[in-house]
Amino acid sequence: MTLSFGAAWDRLRRPIWLYDPQTGRKPYANPAALALWAADSREEFLARDFSARSPAMKARIRRLVELTAGGATVSERWTFFPHDQPVTTQATISAFRTDAGEDLLLFEAAPEEIAAEERRSVEALRHASAMISLFDDDGRRLFANPAAYAAYGGEEGDFASRFADPPAGAEMLAGARTTAVSCLHAVITGAGARWHHMDARPVPDPVTGRTCVLLNEQDVTDRVEAEIARSAAEQKAAMSDARQRFLTEMSHELRTPLNAVIGFSGLLADAGLDAGRTDQARRIHAAGLRLLEVVNQMIASPPETPPTADGAVPEAGAALPRLPEAEAEAEADGDDGDGGLRALYVDDNESNRTLVQAMLRAAGVACETAVDGGEGVAAAGRGDWDVILMDIQMPVMDGVSASRRIRTLDGPAAAVPIIAVTANTLEEQVATYFECGMNDCVAKPVNMAELVSKVFQWGGSGWRQSLALTGDFPCGSPSAC
């Protein structure tokens, strides 16, 4: 590069060179600068590639370009590394435009002798990833290392203006004037809102001796956002668990009394009462079904009124049909439930036991009861049952545990089909019933057509004959039934 005043600069004893911030090249250096940079010749110096700059150095150069663009000069300490040997100078930097219209930086430097430890600390400060700033007692910025400059830019904003909540920044500054303060704050940077861990403490100004505030910041946005996401996920899971518990309890508490209302009113409607009382029973039954519909909608359960064997859903109060074997057995045994299928019903609620017994007796099925899971296991081991009906929520032993115990009994008792009769019919709950060895599920409030249909389906399925002939359980093994 030819400069009209290059000869004049060449005669100066202080080092002078030009720097291109776009390319990282130094298109000119006078003899004193060549000596400073330990260059053998101007040609060798101009051929050097200074473009490999660290992020901190790039930020420092951007700051110089911005500060000198309006004609101002910047005086600050610089350490250079010609041939990897540190040389510290006090440099004055200004903007310079060449005859060709190129915007460069003009460096005028004077070598400065400083202690080795100070040189190391200065360079560490300039290249540190931590954002380090110095503020006077009023919160005005006195110094920012390249990392802090890159985050907040060249504007000389006060301490509190960095904070998303400026009053919180002012409070932190007030405390840091007398003692160290460390906390997490949301700040506004050139990259937008970020989370910074901030450490502020009082230190003396090395120039004036007055008390200043040294601020050390670390960007922890990724960690904070990950923690926020984790906390939100945990809260969502906790809410889901609480909802699940609420649905389970609400389903059980509402369906249990509805079971008695709908079941007994249905039996009364078919009991051959006079027309007025039959109408009243049917109205109670219909009202119970409407209330059940509200419960189903409230707790978002699947419909609990399944079709009968022919696909039809019985109307409230309609007489329930008997599948042909039950009809014949009832006629032969005086409709007292003896001589047909034998069922064991395990339930801690007396109304439920009475209702299911009445429903099955009307269908010609003999039914005995047990009041909890422990008693149910004992009865299962003693009796010759065609089918076991099992409530889920019971004292002493719940229905799931009781079913697992039954599947470990000796002999045919382990293979008796088990049907869950429960108000807890959410999808994941029903899956648990099958996993523990149950064969089917009837929802409360009990629909008589569904109950009778499934009792005959499982109790009269020929599983006992299959066991006698082959020695195999109908599901392959007791635990698989």
Buried (B, 14 or more C-beta within 10 A) or exposed (E): BEBEEEEEBBEEEBBBBBBBBEEBBBBBBBBBBBEBBEBEEBEEBBEBEEEEEEEBBBBBBBBBBBBBEEEEEBEEBBBBEBEEEBBBBBBBBBBBEBEEEBBBBBBBBEEBEBEEEEBEEBBEBBBBEBBBBBBBEEBEBBBBBBBBBBBBBEEEBBBBBBBEEBEBBBBBBBBBBEEEBEEEBBBBBEEEEBBBBBBBBBEEBEEEEEEBBBBBBBBBBEEBEEEEEEEEEEEEEEEEEEEEEEBBEBBBEBBBBBBBBBBBBBBBBBEEEEEEEBEBBBBBBBBBBEBBEEBBEEBEBEEBBBEBBEEEEBEBBBEBBBBEEBBEBBEEBEBEBBEBBBBBBBBBBEBBBBBBBBBBBBBBBBBBBBBBBBBBBEBBBEBEBBBBBBBBBBEEBBBBBBBBBBBEBEEBBBBBBBBBBBBBBBEEBBEBBEEBBBBBBBBBBBBBBBBBBBBBBBBBBEBBEBBEEEEEBBBEEBBEB
